[in-house]
Amino acid sequence: MIKISEKGVSVTLKISPNASKNEIIKNQGELKVKITAQPIENKANKALIEFLAKQFKVPKTSIEIIRGETSKEKTLLIKVFDSDKIDFVTKVLSDGVNRDDNN
């Protein structure tokens, strides 16, 4: 679920750690992000933020986990305020299947 507010864009998604590659998948209206990092010592959360920051072309500090720090289901806040950047972020999330081919 994607929601735009005065704080930025919030998105609820499921994370799948230990994946073979980093990617965003949209399946039946649900967002899933596969991350290669393991879910230990906050590595998967850090990798999730790094991957999404790269996809959205925003600094890592612009992405915050606001719910689900230790859960596979997370709510993130992407702190973007420019209408073009908001459109870009929502397009990336809506399209799905964005891969990080560097892994």
C-alpha positions in Angstrom: 0.0 0.0 0.0 1.3 3.4 -1.0 0.2 6.5 0.8 1.3 10.1 0.2 1.3 12.6 3.1 3.0 15.8 4.1 5.8 13.7 5.6 6.5 12.0 2.3 5.5 8.6 0.8 4.8 5.7 3.1 4.7 2.2 1.8 3.9 -1.1 3.3 5.8 -4.1 1.9 7.1 -7.5 2.7 10.8 -8.2 2.8 12.4 -11.5 1.8 16.0 -11.7 3.0 18.6 -14.2 1.8 17.4 -13.8 -1.8 19.6 -14.5 -4.8 19.3 -10.9 -5.9 17.9 -7.6 -4.8 14.6 -6.7 -6.5 11.2 -5.2 -6.1 8.2 -7.4 -7.1 4.6 -6.4 -7.3 2.3 -9.4 -7.1 -1.5 -9.1 -6.9 -1.3 -5.6 -5.4 1.3 -6.6 -2.8 4.8 -5.2 -2.8 7.7 -7.6 -2.0 11.3 -6.6 -1.8 13.9 -9.4 -2.1 17.2 -8.6 -0.4 20.4 -10.7 -0.5 21.4 -9.8 3.1 20.7 -12.1 6.0 18.2 -11.0 8.7 20.7 -10.9 11.4 22.2 -7.9 13.2 20.0 -5.5 11.2 21.8 -6.4 8.0 18.6 -7.0 6.0 17.1 -3.6 7.1 20.3 -1.7 6.2 20.5 -3.5 2.8 16.8 -2.7 2.2 17.3 1.0 2.8 20.5 1.0 0.6 18.7 -0.8 -2.2 15.6 1.4 -2.1 17.7 4.6 -1.9 19.5 3.6 -5.0 16.3 2.7 -6.8 14.6 6.0 -5.8 17.7 8.1 -6.3 17.5 9.6 -2.8 19.9 9.6 0.2 19.7 6.7 2.5 18.8 9.1 5.3 15.5 9.9 3.4 14.2 6.3 4.0 13.1 5.3 7.5 11.5 2.1 8.8 8.5 3.4 10.8 6.9 0.0 11.6 8.2 -3.6 11.5 11.8 -3.2 12.4 12.1 -6.9 13.3 9.2 -8.2 11.1 9.1 -9.2 7.5 6.2 -6.9 7.0 7.4 -3.3 7.2 6.1 0.2 6.7 8.7 2.7 5.3 8.6 6.4 5.0 10.4 7.9 2.0 11.0 11.5 2.8 10.4 13.2 -0.6 8.5 16.4 -1.0 9.1 17.5 -4.6 6.1 16.4 -6.8 8.4 15.0 -9.5 10.3 12.9 -6.9 7.0 11.7 -5.4 5.8 10.7 -8.9 9.1 8.9 -9.5 9.0 6.9 -6.2 5.4 5.9 -6.7 6.1 4.8 -10.3 9.0 2.6 -9.2 6.8 1.1 -6.5 3.8 0.6 -8.8 5.8 -0.9 -11.7 7.6 -3.5 -9.6 10.4 -5.8 -10.8 13.3 -3.5 -10.4 16.5 -5.4 -10.0 19.9 -4.5 -8.7 22.1 -6.2 -11.2 25.3 -5.5 -9.3 24.7 -8.5 -7.0 
